Amino acid sequence: MDTVDVDDLEIVVDDEVDSDAGVRPQVEDRELVVDDGLNETQRQMLAFERQWWKHAGSKEQGIRDLFGVSSTRYYQMLNTLLDDPAALEYDPVLVKRLRRLRATRQRARGR
């Protein structure tokens, strides 16, 4: 399971005094566990794909630096991720765009 920082969430706290304890409730500094069906690497891959690359080769270098795999292996992992319903739920706009690009490339290769 992965975590999300509490600061990223909107928290509503009832401001009434607890009559038994005589104190106001407080939100502790902690992390919440979020199960969105994706692991941290998969979320990082989607975040990586949201970026725009200005120079040839910079994306490939980023793949090696961030994920420690070859470009070929990265794209194999990405294609598997794009077919995962959890990825579509996590970032539908990005996943649909990447699926369209993949389909266009496959048609261009005559697959």
MILUM-105251 format. One line per 3 residues: number of its first residue (from 0); for each residue x, y, z of N, C-alpha, C. Coordinates in Angstrom, 1 decimal. Last residue first. Layout:
<nufis>
NUM) X/Y/Z/X/Y/Z/X/Y/Z  ...;
</nufis>
This chain:
<nufis>
110) 0.3/-2.7/-37.8/-0.1/-3.9/-36.9/-1.5/-4.0/-36.8  1.6/-0.7/-39.2/0.8/-1.7/-39.9/0.4/-2.9/-39.1  2.7/1.4/-38.1/3.6/0.2/-38.3/2.9/-0.9/-39.0;
107) 0.5/3.0/-37.8/1.6/3.5/-38.7/2.6/2.3/-39.0  -0.8/1.6/-35.8/-1.4/1.7/-37.2/-0.3/2.1/-38.2  0.9/2.1/-33.7/0.7/0.7/-34.1/0.1/0.7/-35.5;
104) 0.7/4.9/-33.4/2.0/4.3/-33.8/1.8/2.9/-34.3  -2.0/5.1/-32.6/-1.5/5.7/-33.9/-0.2/5.1/-34.3  -1.9/3.7/-30.2/-2.7/3.2/-31.3/-2.3/3.8/-32.6;
101) -0.3/5.4/-28.7/0.1/4.0/-28.9/-0.6/3.5/-30.1  -1.9/7.7/-28.6/-0.6/7.8/-29.3/-0.1/6.4/-29.6  -4.1/6.7/-27.2/-4.3/7.2/-28.5/-2.9/7.2/-29.3;
98) -2.8/6.1/-24.7/-3.4/5.0/-25.5/-3.6/5.4/-26.9  -2.1/8.7/-23.9/-1.1/7.7/-24.2/-1.6/6.5/-25.0  -4.7/9.7/-23.5/-3.8/10.3/-24.5/-2.7/9.4/-24.9;
95) -5.7/8.0/-21.5/-6.3/8.0/-22.8/-5.5/8.6/-23.9  -3.8/8.8/-19.5/-3.9/7.4/-20.0/-4.6/7.3/-21.3  -4.5/11.5/-19.1/-3.2/11.1/-19.5/-3.2/9.7/-20.1;
92) -7.2/11.3/-18.2/-6.8/12.2/-19.4/-5.5/11.7/-19.9  -7.2/9.6/-16.0/-7.9/9.2/-17.2/-7.4/10.0/-18.4  -5.5/8.5/-13.6/-5.3/9.7/-14.4/-5.9/9.4/-15.8;
89) -6.9/6.4/-12.2/-5.9/7.3/-11.5/-5.7/8.6/-12.3  -8.3/4.9/-14.1/-9.0/5.6/-13.0/-8.1/6.7/-12.3  -6.2/4.0/-15.6/-7.2/4.8/-16.2/-8.0/5.6/-15.2;
86) -4.9/2.4/-13.7/-4.2/3.6/-14.2/-5.2/4.5/-14.9  -6.8/0.4/-13.2/-6.4/1.3/-12.1/-5.7/2.6/-12.6  -6.8/-1.0/-15.6/-8.0/-0.1/-15.3/-7.6/0.8/-14.2;
83) -4.0/-1.2/-17.7/-4.5/-1.5/-16.3/-5.6/-0.5/-16.0  -2.8/-0.5/-20.0/-3.9/-1.5/-20.1/-4.6/-1.8/-18.7  -0.7/1.0/-19.2/-1.8/1.7/-19.9/-3.0/0.8/-20.0;
80) 1.0/-1.0/-18.1/0.4/0.0/-17.2/-0.8/0.6/-17.9  2.0/-2.1/-20.4/1.2/-2.9/-19.5/0.4/-2.0/-18.6  3.4/0.1/-21.4/2.3/-0.4/-22.2/1.4/-1.3/-21.3;
77) 5.3/0.4/-19.4/4.3/1.5/-19.6/3.1/0.9/-20.4  6.9/-1.9/-19.7/6.2/-1.6/-18.5/5.1/-0.6/-18.6  7.9/-1.3/-22.3/7.1/-2.5/-22.0/6.3/-2.4/-20.8;
74) 9.2/1.1/-21.8/8.0/1.1/-22.6/7.2/-0.2/-22.5  11.3/0.0/-20.1/10.4/1.1/-19.6/9.1/1.1/-20.4  12.7/-1.6/-21.9/12.0/-2.2/-20.7/10.9/-1.2/-20.2;
71) 13.7/0.4/-23.7/12.8/-0.8/-24.1/12.0/-1.4/-23.0  15.3/1.9/-22.0/14.1/2.5/-22.6/13.1/1.4/-23.1  16.3/0.1/-19.1/16.5/0.5/-20.5/15.2/1.1/-21.0;
68) 16.2/1.3/-15.7/15.9/0.3/-16.7/16.2/0.9/-18.1  16.0/3.2/-13.6/17.1/2.2/-13.6/16.9/1.1/-14.6  14.3/5.3/-13.3/13.8/3.9/-13.1/14.8/2.8/-13.2;
65) 15.9/7.7/-13.4/14.8/7.5/-12.5/14.3/6.1/-12.2  17.9/7.2/-15.4/18.2/7.8/-14.1/17.1/7.5/-13.0  16.5/6.1/-17.6/17.7/5.4/-17.0/17.9/5.9/-15.5;
62) 14.7/8.2/-18.1/14.2/6.8/-17.8/15.3/6.0/-17.1  16.4/10.3/-18.7/15.6/10.3/-17.5/15.0/9.0/-17.1  17.4/9.4/-21.1/18.3/9.5/-19.9/17.5/9.6/-18.6;
59) 15.1/9.5/-22.6/15.8/8.2/-22.4/16.7/8.3/-21.2  14.7/12.3/-22.5/13.7/11.4/-21.9/14.3/10.0/-21.6  16.9/13.2/-23.9/16.7/13.6/-22.5/15.7/12.7/-21.8;
56) 16.8/12.5/-26.6/17.6/11.8/-25.7/17.4/12.1/-24.3  16.1/15.8/-27.8/16.2/14.3/-28.1/17.2/13.7/-27.1  14.4/18.1/-25.6/15.7/17.7/-26.3/15.7/16.1/-26.6;
53) 12.0/18.4/-24.3/12.4/19.4/-25.3/13.6/18.9/-26.2  9.2/16.8/-23.2/10.7/16.7/-23.4/11.1/17.5/-24.6  6.9/17.2/-20.6/7.2/17.4/-22.0/8.7/17.4/-22.1;
50) 5.3/14.9/-18.3/6.3/15.9/-18.6/6.5/16.0/-20.1  3.7/12.7/-17.9/3.1/14.0/-17.9/4.0/15.1/-18.4  5.4/10.6/-17.5/4.8/10.7/-18.8/4.1/12.1/-18.9;
47) 6.0/10.9/-14.7/7.0/11.1/-15.7/6.5/11.3/-17.1  3.5/10.1/-13.7/4.0/11.5/-13.5/5.1/11.8/-14.5  3.6/7.4/-14.5/2.5/8.3/-15.0/2.9/9.8/-14.8;
44) 5.8/6.6/-13.0/5.8/6.5/-14.4/4.7/7.4/-15.0  4.8/6.9/-10.4/6.0/7.7/-10.9/6.1/7.7/-12.4  2.9/5.0/-10.3/2.5/6.4/-10.2/3.6/7.3/-10.7;
41) 4.5/2.7/-10.6/3.5/3.0/-11.6/3.1/4.5/-11.5  6.0/2.9/-8.2/6.7/3.0/-9.5/5.7/3.3/-10.6  4.0/2.5/-6.2/4.7/3.8/-6.3/5.4/4.0/-7.7;
38) 1.2/0.8/-7.7/2.3/0.9/-6.8/3.0/2.2/-7.1  -2.4/1.0/-7.7/-1.1/1.2/-8.4/0.0/1.3/-7.3  -4.7/0.9/-6.3/-4.4/-0.2/-7.2/-3.1/-0.1/-8.0;
35) -5.0/2.7/-4.4/-5.6/3.1/-5.7/-5.3/2.0/-6.7  -5.2/3.1/-1.2/-5.1/1.9/-2.1/-5.8/2.2/-3.4  -3.5/5.0/1.1/-4.4/5.0/-0.1/-4.2/3.8/-0.9;
32) -3.2/5.9/4.4/-2.9/4.9/3.4/-3.9/4.9/2.3  -2.0/9.0/5.6/-3.1/8.1/5.3/-2.7/7.1/4.3  0.3/9.9/8.2/0.0/9.7/6.8/-1.2/8.8/6.7;
29) 0.2/12.6/10.7/0.4/11.2/10.2/0.1/11.1/8.8  -0.3/14.4/13.3/0.6/14.4/12.2/0.9/13.0/11.7  -3.8/14.4/14.2/-2.4/14.1/14.5/-1.6/14.2/13.2;
26) -6.0/16.9/14.9/-5.6/16.0/13.9/-4.1/15.7/14.1  -8.0/16.9/18.0/-6.9/17.4/17.1/-6.5/16.3/16.1  -10.8/18.0/19.8/-10.1/17.0/19.0/-9.0/17.6/18.2;
23) -10.4/19.7/22.9/-10.9/19.7/21.5/-10.1/18.6/20.8  -11.3/18.4/26.1/-10.4/18.9/25.2/-11.0/18.9/23.8  -12.8/16.9/28.0/-12.6/18.3/28.2/-11.6/19.0/27.3;
20) -13.5/14.3/27.9/-12.1/14.6/28.0/-11.8/16.0/28.3  -16.4/14.4/27.8/-15.7/13.5/28.6/-14.2/13.8/28.9  -17.0/16.4/25.9/-17.4/16.6/27.3/-16.7/15.6/28.3;
17) -15.1/17.9/23.6/-15.5/16.6/24.0/-15.7/16.6/25.5  -16.2/20.8/22.0/-15.4/20.2/23.1/-16.0/18.9/23.5  -16.4/21.0/18.4/-17.0/21.0/19.7/-16.1/20.4/20.7;
14) -15.5/21.1/15.8/-14.8/22.0/16.8/-15.4/21.9/18.2  -14.8/18.6/13.7/-15.8/19.1/14.5/-15.2/19.9/15.7  -12.9/19.1/10.8/-12.9/18.7/12.2/-14.0/19.4/12.9;
11) -12.1/18.1/7.7/-13.1/18.8/8.4/-13.1/18.3/9.8  -9.4/18.4/5.4/-9.9/17.7/6.6/-10.9/18.6/7.4  -8.2/17.7/2.3/-9.1/18.6/3.1/-9.7/17.9/4.3;
8) -4.9/16.7/1.8/-6.3/16.4/1.9/-7.0/17.5/2.7  -2.2/17.1/1.9/-2.8/17.1/0.6/-4.3/16.9/0.6  -1.5/16.6/4.5/-1.5/18.0/4.1/-2.2/18.1/2.7;
5) -1.2/13.9/4.7/-2.4/14.5/5.2/-2.6/15.9/4.7  0.2/12.2/2.0/0.4/13.1/3.1/-0.9/13.8/3.4  -0.4/8.8/1.3/-0.6/10.2/0.9/-0.4/11.1/2.1;
2) 1.2/5.7/0.5/0.7/6.7/1.4/0.5/8.0/0.7  0.4/2.3/-0.6/1.1/3.5/-0.7/0.4/4.6/0.2  0.8/-1.2/0.0/0.0/0.0/0.0/0.9/1.2/0.0;
</nufis>
